[in-house]
Amino acid sequence: MPPVAEFMNAANKTLRARTPALHVVLGNESCDLDSAVSAIVYAFLLHSLQVDGQEALGVVPVLNVPVADYPLKTEVTHWLQKHGIPQNSLLFRDEVNLTRLQEGGGLKLTLVDHHVLPPGDAHLQPSVVAILDHHPLDPNAPTLGEGGLMVVEPVGSCCTLVAEQVMARNPALLDPVTASLLYGTIILDTVNLNPAAKRVTPKDVEVATQLARLMRPPPTSSHEVFQELTAAKANVSHLTCDQLLRKDVKVAVEGGLCVGVASVPLRVMEVLARSEGGRYLAEHSAARGYQALLLLGITIAQETVTRDLALYCPDENFRSQVAKALEEGEGGVLQLTRQACEEVESCVAFHQGNSGASRKVVLPMLKAWLAVRGT
């Protein structure tokens, strides 16, 4: 069994033993591959650095979704299973009560792949001791206490920062399996290190190159790895419309308003076609208390990225305001042109000319606009 898989089994047993104190490494609520692998490998690193003989605090990675949603993360399930990490060795958000641990004084929290807790978790902020993230720095991000580690750097993948930490603090941890876990994630996040996708940085390339040298056998082609993971991520034909909307979602909550932002690995027009004239969009939004639901579509063919988006909102006035904010935000950075979608009520759709603008661009822009609107 690979060492990282052995660690996951041990971490699972640590949690099941109802340990009163834990150091939890928590990914973001979208639980994409970058978030999941970053949490697992960084927790593996922290565990390895504990001094033998001292009273060690249990270190566990937690995937920030309910266990029932894990099958929706198709690229995550594929990549972890391939590397010897089955679902029954993983820990999920509904399996650990972070609030109770905090109230008992037994919680340390490290955030990976995000640096601002969502409103429902804001009370956990005093327990945060470290952050590793690659998203743009939120101007309202809280600061850490003395001795806290905060690494927020706009690289293509959070796994690049995690790998950098491992290389600096315990390079022996990078056996071929752990190196491969990180490598594949970086390749997927950067569209195979493709500059045209506007995600990759020199550090991503450098780290991926070093990881490839550690793999056994070394990858014959990063393109093959990228194609494998892209295919796994796009394998959503078995998902219902509601499951598809839950597969990779974040929420913008500002100024008393709540907008769901769901990324889907296909054209948004295909999602709208599944929605029975918007019925599923309405039910999904109402169940989650969204004033609006933003769908971000992406397809990748021969490493060329195409993006589109759709906005569902029953309130015509609010829908018009959000659409205008997206069209004009940051000088029209998204390069949006409208598409017809008359078959779905309360919806407006766009082709996105700027294929390099992912949710990392859209979400902060949307949050900033909501905050100003709510004042």
ABEGO torsion letter per residue (X at the ends): XBAAAAAAAAAAAAAAAGBABBBBBBBBAAGBAAAAAAAAAAAAAAAAABBBGBBBBBBBBBBABBAAAAAABAAAAAAAAAAGBBAAABBBAAABBAAAAAAAGABBBBBBGBABBBAAAAAAAAABABBBBABBBBAABBBBBBGBBBBBBBBABAAAAAAAAAAAABAAABBAAAAAAAAAAAAAAAGGGBAAAGABBAAAAAAAAAAAAABOBBBABAAAAAAAAAAAAABAAABBAAAAAAABBBBBBBGGBBBBBBBBABBAAAAAAAAGGGAAAAAAAAAAGBABBBBBBBBBBGGBBBBBBBBBBABAAAAAAAAAAAAABGGGAAGBBBBBBAABBGBBBBBBABAABBAAAAAAAAAAAAAAAAX
